[in-house]
Amino acid sequence: MTPRALILHANGTNRDGDVAEALRLAGAEPETAHLNTLRQDKRAWSHYQMLVLPGGFAYADALGAGRLMGLDLRTYFGDEMAAFIESGKPVIGICNGFQTLVKGGFLPGLNVDHGKPYATLTFNASGHFECRWVTLRARSRHCLWTRGLGELIDCPIAHGEGNFTLANPSLLADLNVDDQIALVYTRPDGRPADERYPDNPNGSIADIAGVCNPAGNVLGLMPHPENHIHSYQHPHHSRGFAGRLGLRLFENGVKAVM
């Protein structure tokens, strides 16, 4: 059976079509639904096997990137989100979707600080919006989205608030112990970025590009793998470059529910 993927849409999100194409290529059946529609028709989320929070600028990033959408999810869909995550089904939040998952308290999922925020995505260290291609390496074997990914991934980023920061740097050890650092920025040849710009485009601690929850089924990442699912999308395609597709992440997500 073809797995069904629910793509959550809010005013301002704009990568719905891109991620829908990535899901179709990976073997899923995507369906995009506005949050207001979901509130009105009381659609059962249990009918879906995958959940996607796409990129964009939900609610124009008012009050901070992803904050209002995260509040919506906690307020109106808290039970649905909890059930989906606890069921072990694949959930992915990309760029603004990652911001939403973090600001909504769904990621990283560490049980520390008595419920107080201990991780956030804040302004880029460069002080301005970054729009460029980056290289990623999968770090987590535990995360179902990155499991078995040996090849580097090239894809674009486009954000002003992608700097993954922890309230206490010591919490980095917890993320490492639980294998929650799913993706890291590297240099184009795969060597560590060492927190240097522009290989690490936003200044994230430990070059973190994406994290997963302790169970490994929820992934949030700032780069846009859905914008490198065809070889011709790479800026060096005309020079013969091929490979390093972001499609592999979506294929892993689909494989987990087949």
ZIHUVEN-V754920 format. One line per field, one symbol per residue. ss: DSSP state (2 for helix, 1 for strand, 0 for the rest). burial: # if it has 9 or more other ideal C-beta (glycine too) atoms within 8 Angstrom, else .. Layout:
ss = ???
burial = ???
This chain:
ss = 000111111000100222222222220011111122222220002220011110010222200000222222222202222222220001111102222222200000000022200011110000000111111111000000000000001111111000111100002222222000111111000001000000000000222111110000011110012220002220002220000000222222222000
burial = ..########.##.##.##############.#.#.##......#..############.#...##########..##..#.###...################.#####.......####..#.#...#..########.######.#..################...##.###.##########.....#.#...#######.#######..##############.#..#..#......###########.##.
